[in-house]
Amino acid sequence: MKNEKKPQIPLVWQAEPSKAVSDALSPHNRAVVDEFARLIKAGARETVIKAVRRLPPPVMVELFVHLPLKRARKLTSWLDKPQLRVIAELNPSFRAALLDDVAVQRLVDVLDGFEPEEAADALDDLPEELAEQALPRLREREAIESLRSYGEESAGSIMSRKFVAVPLDWTVGQVAAEIRSNAEAIEKLYAVNVVDSEQRPVGYLRLRDLLLSPPETPVRAVMQTDFVAVGPDTDQEAVAQLADRYELSVVPVVDGDGRLIGRITPKQLRRVLREEAEEDLNLMSGLPADSRPDQSIRRIVRGRIPWLLVGLAGASLSAAVVGAFEEQLAQAAILASFIPIVMSMAGNAGIQAATVAVQGLTSGTVTFADLGWRLAKELAAAFVNGAIAAAVLIVLVLVVAQFIVIESPVILALTAGLALLSVILVAVTVGATIPILLERVGIDPAMATGVFITTGNDILSVALFFLLMMSFYL
């Protein structure tokens, strides 16, 4: 047996101010992570496991997130089953990268420590071949298969089948006694569902209702009836929007007959919002929605090359438009210096309008019915912004004309300003409307803020610029 490496610094985590997991660590905790990485690389299993057992779950999450992926995977293969439960708290993308390279039996050990909905979610993020090998060995196989039978990214696929429900004819005292008798089975209690004889939800009890109401109070007298339920096939993004709009902490899920079959917890709602934000960011950057930092070179190329080729096609069209005005450029070569200006300003204005539209659609504050007034509002703001930018450009052209020879500088400056104002108005129109129209036909509106709007605005802005120059300057 080889000698265990001794820690060079105490593996003691220091408490830090409340912060996001992804924030920078303090110098001491950064050194602790580096020391764990050194020990894992050296194969000091017993030393690492002994130190890890002293760490609370939140610190374990921090350790996994900040370790190099290779070391985190090694640590996963060393942990005891009770400690593996912390992996369920990791970001789904990072968790998938962590489990992508583990042995099947080790994967089973990890997933057996998850709740069924967490295990189903983790399996969905793994390669299908690996998921099919692990699924038959899982302890909660039936529950996990039931959850995976629902559509991907649906309410049914993320709901928890564990919930507290009481009959309508009970008293507050009976509810409190029942909760106490089942305390060990109830991990977190956000609300108590009230159901009728057919298991259909009719209301819910808040914790304050249980604590402040006399024991003999009928449930029907203090229950809240302003609940919002969803079906198992409801898209998870729509569920998150409902929860945000009505400030819900828990969303009940009902079957086709209205019977309560599950609930979506605050943890799942937060995960959905995070995942949807990540997907939108990827699409807005011209990447596939499921892009991850740990992807293989082959998957990176396969996922990105289509978007790059679309961008190449768009750039080629823009170049073709410029080439079509070769004669005008020959007449006044100075026009070429304005091309980057109008393309850049059009792209920026379009992306700004599109980003705001996508955010509004995601939060549910913007709908297709809002298209008219929203476009009018965007155009009003665009006119002011465009006028300011045009005035600045006019002044710049007139200043430059004092140092270099420019034919008809005043006309050129005024035409350039008019062109800039026009392309900004067109770009904002495209940026504000395309996401809403895409959402209307069932396409993710985040796609609009990527290569499509950028390329489309480039082509339109160049064509409009030269048409105005031909009309007023040349």
C-alpha positions in Angstrom: 0.0 0.0 0.0 1.5 3.4 -1.1 1.9 6.2 1.4 -0.9 8.7 1.5 0.1 12.3 0.6 -0.1 14.7 3.5 -2.0 18.0 3.1 0.4 20.9 2.8 -2.3 23.3 4.2 -5.2 22.5 6.5 -8.2 21.4 4.5 -10.6 23.7 6.4 -13.1 25.7 4.6 -13.7 29.3 5.8 -17.2 30.8 5.8 -17.6 33.5 3.2 -20.3 36.2 2.7 -23.4 35.0 0.9 -22.7 34.8 -2.8 -23.4 32.8 -6.0 -21.6 29.5 -6.3 -19.9 30.8 -9.5 -18.3 33.8 -7.8 -14.6 34.0 -7.0 -13.4 32.2 -3.9 -11.5 33.9 -1.1 -7.7 33.3 -1.3 -7.8 30.8 1.6 -10.6 28.7 0.1 -9.0 28.9 -3.4 -5.9 27.4 -1.8 -8.0 24.7 -0.2 -9.5 23.8 -3.6 -6.0 23.7 -5.1 -4.8 21.4 -2.3 -7.7 19.1 -2.8 -6.9 19.0 -6.6 -3.2 18.2 -5.7 -4.2 15.4 -3.4 -6.7 13.9 -5.9 -4.1 14.0 -8.6 -1.6 12.3 -6.3 -4.1 9.5 -5.6 -4.4 10.3 -1.8 -7.9 8.8 -1.6 -8.1 8.2 2.2 -6.8 11.7 3.0 -9.3 13.3 0.6 -12.3 11.2 1.7 -11.5 11.9 5.4 -11.4 15.7 4.7 -14.5 15.6 2.5 -16.6 13.9 5.2 -16.2 17.0 7.4 -17.6 19.3 4.7 -21.2 20.4 4.8 -23.2 19.9 1.5 -23.1 23.6 0.4 -19.3 23.5 0.7 -19.2 20.2 -1.2 -21.0 22.0 -4.0 -18.5 24.8 -4.0 -15.6 22.2 -4.1 -17.1 20.4 -7.1 -17.7 23.6 -9.0 -14.2 25.0 -8.5 -12.2 21.7 -9.0 -10.9 21.0 -12.5 -13.4 18.7 -14.2 -10.9 15.8 -14.4 -10.3 16.0 -10.6 -14.0 16.4 -9.9 -14.7 13.2 -11.9 -12.0 11.4 -9.9 -13.6 12.6 -6.6 -17.0 11.3 -7.8 -15.5 7.8 -8.2 -14.2 7.9 -4.6 -17.2 9.2 -2.7 -19.4 7.1 -0.5 -23.1 6.8 -1.5 -24.4 9.3 1.2 -22.0 11.9 -0.1 -23.0 11.4 -3.7 -26.4 13.1 -2.9 -24.7 16.5 -3.2 -24.3 16.0 -7.0 -28.0 16.5 -7.4 -27.5 20.1 -6.3 -25.1 20.9 -9.2 -26.0 22.8 -12.3 -27.5 20.3 -14.8 -24.9 21.1 -17.5 -22.0 20.6 -15.1 -23.6 17.5 -13.6 -24.0 15.9 -17.0 -20.3 16.7 -17.8 -19.3 15.1 -14.4 -21.3 11.9 -14.9 -20.6 11.5 -18.6 -17.3 9.6 -18.0 -18.2 7.5 -15.0 -18.7 3.7 -14.9 -22.3 2.5 -15.2 -22.4 1.1 -11.7 -21.0 4.2 -10.3 -23.6 6.2 -12.2 -26.3 4.0 -10.6 -24.9 4.6 -7.2 -25.1 8.4 -7.8 -28.6 8.4 -9.3 -30.0 6.1 -6.5 -29.3 9.0 -4.1 -31.5 11.4 -6.2 -35.2 12.0 -6.1 -37.0 10.4 -9.1 -37.5 13.7 -10.8 -33.8 14.6 -10.3 -32.7 11.2 -11.6 -35.0 11.5 -14.7 -33.6 15.0 -15.4 -30.0 13.7 -15.0 -30.6 10.8 -17.4 -32.0 13.2 -20.0 -28.8 15.1 -20.0 -26.6 12.0 -20.5 -25.8 10.1 -23.7 -28.8 7.9 -24.5 -26.6 4.7 -24.5 -25.4 5.4 -21.0 -28.9 6.2 -19.8 -30.3 3.0 -21.2 -27.6 1.0 -19.4 -28.2 2.7 -16.0 -32.0 2.9 -16.0 -32.8 -0.8 -15.5 -30.5 -0.9 -12.4 -32.1 2.0 -10.6 -34.0 1.5 -7.4 -36.8 4.0 -8.4 -36.9 2.7 -12.0 -40.7 2.7 -12.4 -41.1 6.2 -11.1 -38.3 7.5 -13.2 -39.7 5.8 -16.4 -43.1 7.3 -15.7 -41.5 10.8 -15.5 -39.5 10.2 -18.6 -42.6 9.1 -20.5 -43.7 12.8 -20.5 -42.4 15.1 -23.2 -39.0 16.6 -22.7 -39.1 20.0 -20.9 -42.7 19.4 -19.9 -44.2 19.9 -16.4 -44.6 16.2 -16.0 -40.9 15.5 -16.6 -39.9 17.9 -13.8 -42.7 17.4 -11.2 -42.2 15.7 -7.9 -44.7 13.0 -7.0 -44.2 13.7 -3.3 -46.8 16.2 -2.0 -49.0 16.7 1.1 -52.8 16.7 0.4 -55.6 16.6 2.9 -59.4 16.2 2.6 -61.7 19.3 2.5 -63.6 18.2 5.5 -60.7 18.1 7.9 -59.8 20.6 10.6 -56.5 22.5 11.0 -55.7 20.3 14.1 -56.1 17.1 12.1 -53.8 18.5 9.4 -51.2 19.5 11.9 -51.3 16.1 13.6 -51.0 14.3 10.2 -48.0 16.3 9.3 -46.3 15.6 12.6 -46.9 11.9 12.3 -45.3 11.9 8.8 -42.5 14.3 9.6 -39.7 12.0 8.5 -41.2 11.5 5.1 -41.7 15.2 4.5 -38.5 16.9 3.4 -39.7 20.4 2.7 -43.2 21.8 3.3 -44.2 24.8 1.2 -47.9 24.4 1.3 -50.6 21.8 2.0 -52.9 20.9 -0.9 -56.6 20.6 -0.1 -58.5 18.1 -2.3 -62.0 16.9 -2.7 -63.2 13.2 -2.7 -62.0 12.8 -6.3 -58.5 14.0 -5.4 -59.0 17.2 -7.3 -57.3 20.3 -5.8 -59.8 22.9 -4.5 -57.3 25.1 -2.5 -54.2 25.1 -0.3 -53.1 25.9 3.2 -50.2 28.2 3.9 -47.9 27.5 6.8 -49.3 30.6 8.6 -52.8 29.2 8.3 -51.7 26.1 10.2 -49.8 28.1 12.8 -52.2 30.9 13.5 -55.6 29.1 13.2 -57.2 27.3 16.2 -57.1 23.5 15.9 -60.8 23.2 15.6 -61.0 25.5 12.5 -62.4 23.8 9.4 -59.9 23.6 6.6 -62.4 25.1 4.1 -62.7 28.2 6.3 -59.0 29.2 6.0 -57.8 27.6 2.8 -56.6 29.8 -0.1 -58.4 29.2 -3.4 -56.3 31.4 -5.7 -54.1 28.5 -6.8 -53.0 27.9 -10.5 -52.6 24.3 -11.7 -51.0 23.0 -14.9 -51.2 19.8 -16.9 -48.3 17.4 -17.2 -47.8 18.3 -20.9 -47.5 22.0 -20.2 -44.1 23.4 -21.4 -41.8 24.0 -18.4 -41.0 27.5 -19.6 -44.7 28.3 -19.5 -44.9 26.9 -16.0 -42.0 29.1 -14.9 -43.7 32.2 -16.4 -47.0 31.4 -14.6 -45.1 31.0 -11.3 -43.3 34.3 -11.9 -46.5 36.2 -12.9 -48.6 35.0 -10.0 -45.7 34.8 -7.5 -46.1 31.1 -6.8 -43.6 29.1 -4.8 -45.2 25.7 -5.8 -47.2 24.8 -8.8 -49.6 21.8 -8.6 -49.8 19.4 -11.6 -53.1 17.7 -12.4 -54.0 15.0 -14.9 -56.6 15.1 -17.6 -59.4 14.5 -15.1 -58.1 17.3 -12.8 -56.7 15.0 -10.2 -53.6 16.0 -8.3 -50.6 14.0 -9.5 -47.6 16.0 -8.5 -46.1 19.4 -7.8 -43.3 21.5 -9.2 -41.0 22.8 -6.4 -39.2 26.1 -6.1 -35.9 24.2 -6.8 -37.3 22.9 -10.1 -38.7 26.4 -11.0 -35.3 28.0 -10.4 -33.6 25.3 -12.5 -36.1 25.8 -15.4 -35.5 29.6 -15.3 -31.7 29.0 -15.3 -31.8 26.5 -18.2 -34.1 28.7 -20.3 -31.8 31.6 -19.8 -28.8 29.5 -20.8 -30.6 28.3 -23.9 -31.6 31.8 -24.9 -28.0 33.0 -24.4 -26.7 30.2 -26.6 -29.2 30.9 -29.4 -28.5 34.6 -29.2 -24.8 33.9 -29.7 -25.5 31.7 -32.7 -25.0 28.4 -30.8 -27.1 25.3 -30.4 -29.4 25.6 -27.4 -27.8 22.6 -25.7 -24.1 23.8 -26.1 -21.9 22.9 -23.1 -18.3 23.9 -22.3 -17.2 20.3 -22.0 -18.3 19.1 -25.4 -16.0 17.1 -27.6 -14.4 18.8 -30.6 -16.6 16.8 -32.9 -19.8 18.0 -31.2 -18.5 21.6 -31.1 -17.9 21.6 -34.8 -21.2 19.9 -35.6 -23.1 22.3 -33.5 -21.5 25.5 -34.6 -20.6 25.1 -38.3 -24.3 25.4 -39.5 -24.6 28.8 -37.9 -21.2 29.9 -39.2 -22.2 28.9 -42.7 -25.4 30.8 -42.4 -23.4 33.8 -41.3 -21.1 33.3 -44.3 -24.0 33.2 -46.6 -25.4 36.4 -45.1 -22.0 38.1 -45.3 -21.7 37.0 -49.0 -25.1 38.6 -49.7 -24.0 41.8 -48.0 -20.8 41.8 -50.1 -22.9 41.2 -53.2 -25.1 44.2 -52.4 -22.0 46.3 -52.0 -20.6 45.0 -55.3 -23.8 45.9 -57.0 -23.0 49.6 -56.3 -19.5 49.4 -57.7 -20.2 52.2 -60.1 -21.3 54.5 -57.3 -18.2 53.7 -55.3 -16.1 54.5 -58.3 -17.8 57.9 -58.5 -17.2 58.7 -54.8 -14.8 56.4 -53.1 -15.5 58.1 -49.8 -18.8 56.3 -49.6 -16.9 53.1 -48.7 -15.9 54.7 -45.4 -19.6 54.9 -44.3 -20.4 51.2 -44.9 -19.0 49.9 -41.6 -20.8 52.8 -39.8 -24.3 52.0 -41.1 -23.8 48.2 -40.7 -22.5 48.5 -37.2 -25.3 50.9 -36.1 -28.0 48.9 -37.7 -26.7 45.7 -36.1 -26.5 47.3 -32.6 -29.9 48.9 -32.9 -31.5 45.7 -34.1 -29.9 43.5 -31.4 -31.0 45.9 -28.7 -34.7 45.9 -29.8 -34.7 42.1 -30.3 -33.1 41.4 -26.9 -35.8 43.5 -25.1 -38.5 41.7 -27.1 -37.1 38.2 -26.2 -36.9 39.2 -22.6 -40.5 40.3 -22.7 -41.6 37.1 -24.4 -39.7 35.0 -21.9 -41.2 36.8 -18.9 -44.7 36.8 -20.4 -45.0 40.6 -20.4 -45.0 40.8 -24.2 -47.4 38.9 -26.5 -48.4 39.0 -30.2 -51.3 41.3 -29.3 -48.8 43.9 -28.1 -47.0 44.0 -31.4 -48.6 47.3 -32.6 -48.1 49.5 -29.5 -44.7 47.9 -28.9 -43.5 48.7 -32.4 -44.7 52.3 -32.1 -42.9 52.7 -28.8 -39.7 51.2 -30.2 -39.9 53.4 -33.3 -40.4 56.6 -31.3 -37.3 55.8 -29.2 -35.4 54.8 -32.3 -36.2 58.1 -34.0 -34.8 60.0 -31.1 -31.7 57.8 -30.9 -31.2 57.8 -34.6 -31.6 61.6 -34.8 -28.9 62.1 -32.2 -26.5 59.6 -33.9 -27.2 61.3 -37.3 -26.5 64.7 -35.9 -23.1 63.5 -34.5 -22.3 61.9 -37.9 -23.1 65.1 -39.7 -20.8 67.2 -37.5 -18.0 64.6 -37.9 -18.3 64.7 -41.7 -18.2 68.5 -41.7 -15.2 68.6 -39.4 -13.3 66.0 -41.5 -14.2 68.1 -44.6 -12.0 70.9 -43.1 -8.9 68.7 -43.4 -9.5 66.7 -46.6 -11.1 67.5 -49.9 -14.7 66.2 -50.1 -17.0 67.1 -52.9 -20.2 68.8 -51.7 -19.5 68.1 -48.0 -22.8 69.6 -46.7 -24.9 67.4 -49.0 -22.8 64.3 -48.2 -23.1 65.0 -44.4 -26.9 65.5 -44.6 -27.4 62.5 -46.8 -25.2 60.3 -44.5 -27.2 61.5 -41.5 -30.5 60.7 -43.2 -29.2 57.3 -44.2 -28.1 56.6 -40.6 -31.5 57.6 -39.2 -33.3 55.4 -41.8 -31.2 52.3 -41.2 -31.7 52.6 -37.5 -35.4 52.8 -37.9 -35.5 49.8 -40.2 -33.2 47.8 -37.9 -35.4 48.5 -34.9 -38.5 47.5 -36.8 -36.9 44.2 -37.7 -35.5 43.6 -34.3 -38.7 44.4 -32.4 -41.1 42.4 -34.7 -39.2 39.3 -35.8 -38.9 37.7 -32.2 -42.7 38.2 -31.7 -43.5 36.7 -35.1 -41.2 33.7 -34.5 -42.8 33.1 -31.1 -46.2 33.3 -32.8 -45.4 30.4 -35.2 -43.8 28.3 -32.4 -40.1 29.1 -33.0 -37.8 30.1 -30.1 -37.6 33.9 -30.5 -34.1 33.9 -29.1 -32.9 32.7 -32.5 -33.9 36.1 -33.9 -31.2 37.9 -32.0 -28.4 35.8 -33.5 -27.1 35.6 -37.0 -30.5 36.2 -38.7 -31.2 39.7 -37.5 -27.6 40.7 -37.7 -27.2 39.5 -41.3 -30.6 40.8 -42.4 -29.9 44.2 -41.0 -26.5 44.3 -42.7 -28.1 43.7 -46.1 -30.9 46.1 -45.6 -28.7 48.9 -44.2 -26.2 48.7 -47.1 -28.9 48.7 -49.7 -30.8 51.6 -48.1 -27.6 53.6 -47.7 -26.6 53.4 -51.3 -30.2 54.1 -52.5 -30.3 57.3 -50.5 -26.8 58.3 -51.7 -27.9 57.8 -55.3 -31.0 59.9 -54.7 -29.4 62.9 -52.9 -25.7 62.9 -53.3 -24.6 61.2 -56.5 
